[in-house]
């Protein structure tokens, strides 16, 4: 087959016309005969003991067809979860966070469901709760999860869900000429996808159930429904619908098991459509506190790091075991650290549940790592670029002992980002510049499977479990299939997200789809070509080695025939199809702390320049450059869009985004009016995206994963730029104008008093 046949690195995005014209059907647009509408019943507090639930008035209201309470479920209450089944289908005995449902109502219309939900009477007793890391870890703190639920977990009598320790060398004994100690925090943040969560469940054949959900991972959801319903997997169908954004917030199950129970009780399809405010409560980024001590030589080289990172995960384990452990494992971020000792802990709380969020725990921890590097540069009189260059490992060198060697020229990437904003050139008054590096690894030991069907007319279908959520996965997989089969994209259809049709895919996350599913699709295409060659060899009486397949034709004995002609000659006109199977699997390693080494490093180099108004604390990002090591960009425009989109999310993290909870754990800034995200007025004046393509990744044509990297450390680069412009150091985002202004005022007050240098260096508790 001709190399690169039928590929277009700037191919038009699949489904773009349907999206921009509004013809694309989202979960809320799907029609179901006899559909009922659901509404949750919640309490006006976070932590409470439920005394009684009276649904009598609700059941008597017009249009109401079913109400489900804890009394209607088996005991013990069925539980589910992506790693540990610790989340109850419904709060039956106590609520564990604000928004935890105690009942659900199904009615003929959304208005009738809302009125009925308001008429459910709940007798409850408000209980003390833990809402911060300090609260949760304090001696005698109320336990979020009862020890009986936690089995043999060694921390079952505490609010620590899990603890992971990583390290090498001898960090405890190591010392250095410069040792910097600091405590850094990162707040809770909302995913704020344009489309809120929507769940539909309908009774299926032979006692089964079908679920349509705005979910990134259909197969993990199917397994959780199996846990919660007690049904065999063969009787559970999950369809991941088209999505209007996800960012990790729609990765793992939310209320699908509850809606499925309600649909089975009502005997009719049921849809639960959350409001934006309710979606905020369904999942958020974990808040984090990092206490870290870093040691440096006088030339800026890192000697050791000792750190404890505590992540506030809410009342359920969800996926925290993975994002907390993975973050702690990359102890020094992208930097080579001879001695390291990191303890990473997931801490329960009576706050809305934490879940995966773009960057998967790395933004929180790397905020501390990058802050320490910047502080060391200031104290040692080094340039922020130079100290990073001195600590970045060479390609092929060890980053984490025993794991994958460094797979790129990281110094070249950092230099390119710095040069893009004029690093080292004179700055205008009020300007400051900052650098940062974002890094993470994909989920290890994961499997992706694909099926390619070549139809009798020579067209093809690709069946893949990868979900499309706006990132362009369908486009890339179609490009790869077109190349693998030698067919135009217009002749290929993709089917994804349906467990009854598409084969298994572990997750659509971890920036793994192009690498893992892309390899699986190419393998399935190769299987089709092998079978076509064998069919032609049989029908033409030619030796298999004399048959070639490519560009839509099969050539045997010097005669080229179309795929359709070969299939027809073998099966009969208009009959039969060629089915190719493909799989990409990284074997699990039980000896590895994370279950397997990194198959690639997702790394991005970031540079920012800001302009600060010292009178008001207002600032703008004047210039932002991202430079990502992508191995090979299958579709450069999509890759650049992913990096720039992630960077804009990180601009929000830097400047404005944080969920605010009151003393009783109730969020006070839910929804679009009170929770700010970047608008067109906040976008940097200039954004530059660069791609490093050395073809050195494990994916198709040497690709590495992208998608999350842009969202990892832009906030750290912007914060350093503000510090460079003002002299004020920050320990926690967001850097609002008020916080910048207060920091400037404090510096002005301490000027000449001997405390100014202390304030600049972080002696202030926080600004």
N, C-alpha and C positions, 0 to 999 in steps of 0.2 A: 504494500500500500504506500502511496506517495506520502512522504513525511509532511505532516501538517495539512493534509488534504481536508478541505471543507472546514477549516478552523478560521476564526476571525478574532484576533485579540481584543477588538473593540466591538464585538457583536452586540446587537441591540438587545436590551434587557427583555427577557421572556415575560409576557403578560403585562407589559407597561401600558399598552393602550387601554386594556380593561381597567387597570388601576386608575389612570388619570381621567377616564370617562365615567367612572362610577359603576361600570358594568360588573366588576368583580364582586362575587358574593362572599361576604364575611359571615361569621357564625350567627350574628343577629339578623342577617338577611335570609337565612335558609327557611324554607317553608316545610312544615310538618302537619299532616292531617290530624286534627283533634288536639293541637298543641295547647298545653296549660302553661301558665306563667307563674314563676316562683318568686317569693320574697323571704328574706331572712328576718328572724326575730333576734335582736341583740339587746344587751343591757347598757345603761348609761354609765358604766364603770368598767374597769379592767378586770379586777380579781374579785370574785364573789362566789359564795356558796348558794346553790340553787335549792330552795326549799320546796317549791311546787310550781308547776306550769299548768295553767288552765286554758285550754284551747276551745272550750265550749262555745264561747261567743263567736270566735272566728269561724267555727264549723257551721254556724247558723247564718252566716252572712251570704248574700247573693253571690253566686258564681264560684264559691269555694268548693273544691272537690276533694281536697286532702290536706291534712296537717300532720306533720311528723315531729314528735318530741322524743326526748330520751326514753320515755315510758314505752314507746312503740318499737324500740330497738332491742335486740338480744342483749343479755348480760353475760359476761362483761361486754361493754360497748365495743363494737368492732373498731379496730385501729388500723392505720396505714402509714406509710412513709417511704421515701425513696431509698433510705439506708436502714433505718430502724422504724418499725411500725409502732409509733408512739403517739400519733395524732388521732383522737377519737372522731368518729364520723359526725358526732354532735356533742356539744357540751351538755352532759346529763347531770353531773353532780356539782361541778364548779366551772366557772369561766376563767380562762387563763390570760386573756388579753382583751382590750377594748375592740369590739367587733366580733368576738367569738360567738357564733350562733347557738341559741338554746332551742330554737324551733325553726321550721321552714313551712311555708304555706304555698299551696298550689291552687290557682283559680283560673277562670276563663279569660281574664284580662289582667294586665299589669296593675291597673287602678284598683280592681277588686282584690288582687293579692296584697297590695300595699295597705288597703283599708283593713283587711282581715288580719294582717301581721300586726297592725297597731292595736287590734282588739285582744291579742293574746296577753293574758295576765300572768306575770311571773313574780312569785314571792322569793326574795333573795336576801342574803346578808352580805354586805360589802366586807371584804377582807383586806388586811394589809398586803401590800405587794412589793416586789423589787423591780426597779425601773432603770437602774444604772449598774454599771460594773461594780462600783463600790458597794452599792446596796446588796447585790447578789452574792458577793464574796465576804460580806461582813459576818462575824460570828453570830450565830443564832438567827440568821436571816430566814424568813419563810421559804420553805422548799417549793419550787415551781412544779416539779414532778415528784409524785409520791415514790418512795424507794421501791415499793412493790412492783411498779411499772417498769423499773429500770433493770430488773433481773440481777445479774452478777456484775454489773458495771462497778468498777472499784470506787467511783465517786458518787455512788447512789445516795449517800447521805449528805450530799452537798449540792450546790447549784452549778457545779462543773459537769458538763455533759461528757467532755473528753479532753485529754491532755496529750500532746504529741511533742516529743523532745528529739531534736536533731543537733548534730554537731560533729566536729572533727578537730584534730589537733588537741591542744590543751588550753582551752579558753580560760579556764579557772585560774591557771597559773600565769598566763601570759600578761605582760605589761608593756607599756609603750611610753615614749616621751610626752605624747599628748593623748589624754584620755578625756572624752567628751561624754557626759551623761545627760540624758533628757527623757522627758515623757511627752509623747505625742498622741494626739487624738484625731479620730476621724468620725464624723457624725453619721447617723442614719440618713439614708436618702431614698427617694421614691423612684421607681423605674419610669413612671409617667409615659407609658406607651399611649399613642393616640387612641387606640382601640382598647376599651376596658375588657376585663375578663367576661367571657360568655361560655356557658355550659349547657348542653342539651343531652338528655338521656331518654331512651325509649325502650320499652320491653321488646325483647327479641324473640326469635323462634326457640321453641323447646326450653323455655325458662331462662333464656339468655338475656343480654342487655347490649344495646348499642349506645355509644357516647360520642358526641361531637364536641370538641373543645378547642379553645384557643390555647393549645398546648404545644410546646416545642418537641417534646419527647413522647410520642404515642406509645411506644413499647414499655417504658417504665410506668406510664399511667395504667396500661393494661395490667401490669403486675400488681400495682397498688389496688386496683379495683378487685382483682382476684383475692387480695388479702381482706378487703373490707366487706365484700359480698359473699365470699365463700364459694364462688362459682369457678368452674374450670376455665382456664385461659381460652379454650376452644369456643366457649360460649360468650366471650366478651369481645366486642368489636370496638375499636377506638379509631376515630377519624380526626386527625389534626387538620383543622380548617385553615383557610387563608388568614393571615394575621396582619394587623396594622401595628406592627412593632411588638417587641417582646423584651429584649435585652437581658434575658435570664429570668425575668419575673414570671414568665409563663412556662418555665421549664418543667416544673414538677407539680404534682397534683395539689389542687386547692379544695374546691367544693364538689368535684366530680363524683366522689363516692356518695356524698349526701344527696345530690340530685338523682343519682341512679337509684338509691333506696326509695326516694320519693316517687319516681316514675314507676317502679315496680309496685309500690303500694297503691298508686292511683290507677295503674293499668293503662296509662296514656303517656305520650311524650311530654316532657317538662323542660322548660328553658328557664335558667337563672341568668339574668343579665345584670352584672354589677354596675353600679355607678362609678364614676372616676374616684370619688371619695372612698367607696368600698374597695376598689382595686388597690388603693394606697395601703389599706389595712390587710390585704391578702398576702403581701410580701414586700420586703424592702431590703436595702443593703444593710449588712451588719455594721453597727457602730464598733469602734475598735479603740483600744488603748495600748500603746506600745511603750514599754520602758526599755531603754537601750543604752548600752555603754559601748563606745567604739574607741579603739586604740589606734593611733597613727604614728608612723615614723616622722622625723622632721621633714623628710622629702615628700610627705603626703601619702605614702603607701600604707594601706590598711594592715594592721597586725592582728587584731581580734575584734570580734563582736560578741557581746552577751546581751540577750534580749528576752523579754517576756511579752508576748502579744496576747491580749484578751479580747475576744470577739463576743459581742452581746447578740445572742441569736434568737431571743424570744422563747416561747414555751415549748417548742418542738425541735427535734434534731434536724429535720429536713435534710439538706445536703451539706450541713456545716462540717461534718467530718472530713469532707473532701476539700472545701475551700480553706479551712483553717490549717489542715495538715500540709496541703500543697504550698501555701504561703510560707509557713515556717521552714519548709524543706529548702527553699531558695533563700537561705539565711542572709546572704549579702547582696541579694538582688543580682545585678549583672556583674558585680565586682568580685574579684578573687580575694578571698579572706583566708589566710593561713590557719587561723584558729577561730572556731565558731561554736556557740552554744545557744540554741534558741528553744524556748518553750512556748508553744502555741496552745491556747485553751479556748474552748467554746463554752460560753457561760449562759445558762438559762436565765430568763427574765419574764416578767408579766407585761411584755411589750408586743406589738404586732410581730408576726413571725418573720425572721430573716430567711433569705433564700439566695440562690445564685444571682449575681449582678455582674454585668459586663466588666471583666477584669478579674472576677472570681477571687476576691480577697486580696489581690495584689495591690490595688491602689491604696488601701489602708496601711499595709505594712511598708510599702515602698515610700510612702510619704515620710516615714520616720528615717529610713535609710538615706534618702536623698537629702533630707534636712540635715542629718549628721555630716554628710560629705560637704555640704555647703558651709556649715559652721567650721569644720576643720580647715577648709580653704581660707576662710577669713582669718582664723587665728594663726595660720602658718604663713599668711601672706602669699598664697598661691592663687592662680587663676582657676575659676570653676571648671574650665575646660581641661586645664592641665592636670588637676588632681584626678579627674575621671580617666583621662588617658593613661595615667600611671597605674590605675587600678583595674583597667579592663584586661581580661586575659586574651592571649593570642588565639587565632583559629587553631583548633586541635588541642588546646590546652584544657586542663581540668577546671571546671567551675565548682561542681559538687563532687567530692571524691567518690569513685565507684559508679558515677552516672555518665551520661552521654557527653563526650567532649564538645567544646564550643564549636558550633557549626557555621560560623560566619566571621567576616572581618568587621568586628564591632567598632574598632577605632575609626575606620574609614566612614562608617555610618554616622558616628558622633560628629566627626569633623564636618561632614557634609551639612548636617543640620545646623551646626554653629555658623558655618560660612554663609548659610542662606540668610541669616539675619544680620550679617556684618559683624560677627564676633571679633573683638579686638580693635574695631574702628571707633573713633570718637563718638560719644553719645550726646544727644541734645539734652538741655536742662530738663529735669523731671523725668528722664527716661532711665529704665533699668532693664537688665537682661538676665535671663536664667536658663539653665539647662537641666535636663533630667532624662533618665532612661527607664522605659517600661519593659518589663520582662515577665513572662509566665510560660508554663509548659502545658501541653494538652493532657487530657485524661489518658492514663496509661492502660494497657490491657483491654482496649475496647474493640468491638467487632462491628463491621459494616458489611452488609450483604446486598447484592443487586441482582435483578433478573432483567435480561434483555430479550424481547420477543421479536423475531423477524417474521412478519406476516406474509401470506402467499403473494401479495402484490408487491413485495419488496420494501414496504414501509416498516417502521419499527416502533416498539413501545419500550420505554425504560421504566422499570418499577424499582423505586428506591425509597427507603424509609425516612430519608432526610426531609425535614420540614422547611417550607418556604415561609419566611417571616419578614421579607423585605430585604434580606441580605444578598439575594441574587443566586441562591443555590441552584434553582431550576435552570437558570441561564448557563451556569458553568457546567452542570452535568449534561445538558443538551449539547454544549460545545464538545465535551469530551466524547459523548456517544457518537456525534457526527464524525469526529476524527476516527474513533475506534471502528466504526462500521464503513466509513467512506461514503456516507450519505449526506445530503443537504439537511440542515436542521428542520426545514419545513416538512420533511418526511418522517420526523420522529416526534412522538408524543411522550410526555413524562407523567407518570402516576406516582404520587408520593403521599405519605402521611396517613395511610389507611392500613390498619393491621390485617384486614381481610384481603388485601391486594398486594401491598408492598412487603418485601421481606424485611428481616430484622435490621435495625440500626440502633446502636446503643443510645446515642443522644445527638441532637442537633445543637451542639454547644462546644465549648472548649476549642473553638477555632479549628475544628478537625474535619469539617465536611469535605472540603476540596481534597485534602490528603487521603482520608480514609474512604469516604464514599466514592471519591473520584477514582481511586485505584480499583475499587470494587466494580465500578461501571466499566472501566477499561478492561478488567479481567473478564467480565461477562461478554463484552464485545469480542474479545479474543476467542472466547469459547464458541460464539456464534460462527466466527470465521473458520475455526477448526472443523466444526460440524459441516459447514458449507463445503469445505475442501474435501471432506470424506464423502459427502453425498455426490459431489461432482466426479470424484475418482471412481465411485461405484457405477454411476450411470454412464460415464464416458469410457469406462474401462481403462483409465489412466492410472499410473502409479501415483500415490498420494504426494510424493515429493515433487511431482511435475505439475501440480496444481497451485495456482496463485490466486489470492483473494484480496481485493481492494478496490476502492473507488466505485463501489456499487456493482462490480462485475467479478465473475469467476472465470479464470482462463485455464482451459485444459486442452491439451493437444493442439495448441495454437489457436483455439476458438474461444472467444470471449462471450459469455452469456450473462445476462442480468441476474441479480439475486432471485427475482420472481421466476425466471426461466429455470433456474437450478432447482428451486423448491418445487415447481410444477412437475419437472421431469422426475423428481424423486417420489413425491407423494401423489401426484395427479393434479390436474389443472384445478386451481382454486382451493386446494386442500392442504392441510398440514401447516405447521409453523416450526421454526427453528428457535429453540429456547436455550439461551446461554445463561450460565450461573457464574457469578463472581463474588469473591469475598476478600476483604482485607482484615487481617486479624493480627494484633500484636499479642503474643503470648503473655500471660500474666506470670509474674515472678514473685512467688510468696516470700522470698528473702528480701525483696526490695521494700523499703519503708512505705512507698506509695503504690506498690503492686506492679511496678515496672518502670524502667528508665524513660526519659523523655525521647520521643521520636523526632522532635525538633524543638528549638527554642523560638518562641514568638517574641520578638524583640523590636522595639521602636526607639528612635532617638529624637529628642524633642528640644526645641529652642523657642524661647518667647522673649519678646520685648514689649514693655508696658510704658505708658505715659501716665504719671500720677499728678493730680492737682493737690498740692499740699494744703490748700485752704479748706478743702471739703473732704479729702480722702477718696474722692471719686477717681477711678482710673479706667483706662481702656487698654486692651491688648492691641498694640499697634502692628505687631508682626508675630506670626506663629508658623513654625516649620516643623514638619514631621518627616522622618526618614525611616522607612520600614524595610527590614531584611525579609523579603518574601520568597526567596528562592527563584520562583518563576511566577509571574502574574498571568494566569490563564485569561483573565479579562481585566486589563489595567484600569479601565474606568470604574469597574465595580470595586477594585481594591482601593483605589484612591477615595472613592465614596465612603468605603468602610472606615478608612483611616481618618478622613475629615469628619465623618459623623461621630466617631468615637471621640475625636478631639473636642468637638463642640459639646458633647456630654461632659467632658472633663472641664471645659471652661465653666459650665454650670457648677460643677463641684468646687471649683476654685473660688467663684465669685458670689454664689448665692444659695446653693441648694443645701438644705438640711431640714429634716423633720423635727419639729419642736414638740416635746411631750411635757405636760404639766406634772405636778408632784404626785398625781394619781395615775400616771401612765396614759393619759388621754391625749392623742395628737391634737394640736391646736392650729395646724396649718394644712389641713387636708384640701385637696382640690386645686383647680387652676387659678383661683383668685388669690389664695394665700400661700401657695407653694410656688416659688418663682423658678422658672427655667429660662435659659437664654432665648432671647428673641433676636430679630434682625438687628436691633440696636446694640446687641451685646457681642455680635460676631466680630472677630478680629478684623482689622482693616485689610490686612493681607494674610492669606493662608496659602502656604506652599506645601505640596506633598511630593515626596521623592520615594522611589522604589529601588531597592538594591536587588538585582536579579543575577545571581551567579549559578542558578540551576543546581543548587547543592542541597535541596530538600528531599524528603522521602516520598513526596506526592508526584502526580503526573508531571512529566517534563521537569522534575526537580522542584516542584512547588512546596512551599511551607504554608502553614495556616495563617490567616489574618482575620480580622473582625473585632477582636477585643483590644488589641495593642494600643490603639489611639486613645482609649479611655483610661489607661492605667496611670500615667504620670504627668499629663499636661498640667494638672493642678499644682504639682510640685515645682514645675518649671515656672509657672506664672507666679507662685508665691515667692520664689527666689528672685524673680525679676522685680517684684514690688519691694522686697527687702533691699535689693541692690539700689533701687531708686530712693528709698526712704531711710534706710538704716534700722527699720523696725523688723524684728523677727517674729514669725508666727508659728504657733504650735498646733493649730487646728484650723482646717477650713470650715466654712467658707470665709474668705477675706472680703467681707462686706465693706462698703465705703465707711460705715460708722466705725468698724474695728480698725481700719487703716487710720482714720482721723484720730481716734483715741490713742493709738500707738504714737502718732506724731506729737500729740499733745503731751503725752508722758515723757517723750524724749525732750521736748522743749522745756518742761518743768525741771527735769533732772540735769539739764545742760549746765555745766559749771559746778555741779554739786558733787561730782565724782561718781555719780550713778549712771551717767549717760552710757559709758562703755559697757557697764553691767547690763543695762536695758537692751543695748544693741546685741549683746551676746546671749541674751535669753535669760538673764537673771530675773526678769519679770516673770511672774507665774503664768501669765498669758496676756495677749493683747488682742 
